[in-house]
Amino acid sequence: MRLDKFICKSTNLSRTQAIEQIHSGSVSVNSVIIQDEATQVHQNNTVTLNGEALQARPFRYILLHKPANTICSNVDEVYPSLFHYLDVDNVSELHIAGRLDADTTGMVLITDDGRWSYNITTPTNLCAKVYRVGLSRPIAETSVERFKQGIQLQGEAQLTHPAQLSIITPNEVLLSITQGKFHQVKRMFAAVGNRVVSLHREAIGGVHLDVDVEQWRYLSESEVQQLSH
Ligand code: URA
């Protein structure tokens, strides 16, 4: 983690104040004064500010049930930020691991651990995201195989990675995907001549949404581990 971030995570200083302290020569790493805020520090380094050893706050891992008409952003835009539903300190340190559109509901993971969220979002890790999808037209049985083989999205050079489609009713399906391209689910159904009318994320990497809309909880240690691979 960068030195300025470490100081923010272990004190109540803002990023600007942390950088000021670093530039003024008040910060040491393993007894050496460091004045470059981009220096990487690790958990086993001893970081001091004005001679006092600092301890970074532990990372946080949160599951939140996103309502419609909120945005996955730290700040309000056309719609309010879903961070309004989180009553925790230092919200600005948190980010979302895999964003949803404003009209999409369901499971959102929130953390301040960038490496962990990378594991969830990077397609090579094959972390499955499961969506319940409402469709404007009945789905064709042949779509199951097409989604498995990969879909040609408009404007993309390559087919989507294999996706698992389960038909619940003609107009409602479950879709499991391991990528997270912009508007991916809506674009996949558009590519087979259908239209998504409702979209809800039910699970990520085997962890299921189990809190009511607008509610949140911390993940258990085993869930955090489960999502780390
Ligand atoms: N795919 C979409 O099209 N929208 C979302 O919000 C998530 C996945």
Residues whose N, C-alpha, C, O or C-beta is under 5 A from the ligand:
A	BS01	URA	R99 L100 D101 T104 H183 Q184 V185 K186 R187
